[in-house]
Amino acid sequence: MVTATARSESISLLAKLAIFAISVGMIDETIQWYLPNRVGDPRDVAFNTVAAILGIWIGKILFGSSPFGSLPRSP
């Protein structure tokens, strides 16, 4: 799944993946508010968001096309 997503040139697929990752972080923090020995923190949602975006970007670098668009190739 990582390589298929990384090779995708579709922005909408990458956006859906980012929204999914952000949603998981938000749900995780919401659940923590209701657990007796845990505390949900909005900063954790921000860190989860940054980590998800970096993970998508690194996956695109390692397994897919260039995240910087089409780079010129040397002959």
VENZI-V151938 format. One record per residue. N is the residue number from 0. RES is the residue in one small letter. BURIAL is + if it has 16 or more other C-alpha atoms within 10 Angstrom, else -. Layout:
{{N,RES,BURIAL} {N,RES,BURIAL}}
This chain:
{{0,m,-} {1,v,-} {2,t,-} {3,a,-} {4,t,+} {5,a,+} {6,r,+} {7,s,-} {8,e,-} {9,s,-} {10,i,-} {11,s,-} {12,l,-} {13,l,+} {14,a,-} {15,k,-} {16,l,+} {17,a,+} {18,i,-} {19,f,-} {20,a,+} {21,i,+} {22,s,-} {23,v,-} {24,g,+} {25,m,+} {26,i,-} {27,d,-} {28,e,+} {29,t,+} {30,i,-} {31,q,-} {32,w,-} {33,y,-} {34,l,-} {35,p,-} {36,n,-} {37,r,-} {38,v,-} {39,g,+} {40,d,-} {41,p,-} {42,r,-} {43,d,-} {44,v,+} {45,a,-} {46,f,-} {47,n,+} {48,t,+} {49,v,-} {50,a,-} {51,a,+} {52,i,+} {53,l,-} {54,g,-} {55,i,+} {56,w,+} {57,i,-} {58,g,+} {59,k,+} {60,i,-} {61,l,-} {62,f,-} {63,g,+} {64,s,+} {65,s,-} {66,p,+} {67,f,-} {68,g,-} {69,s,-} {70,l,-} {71,p,-} {72,r,-} {73,s,-} {74,p,-}}
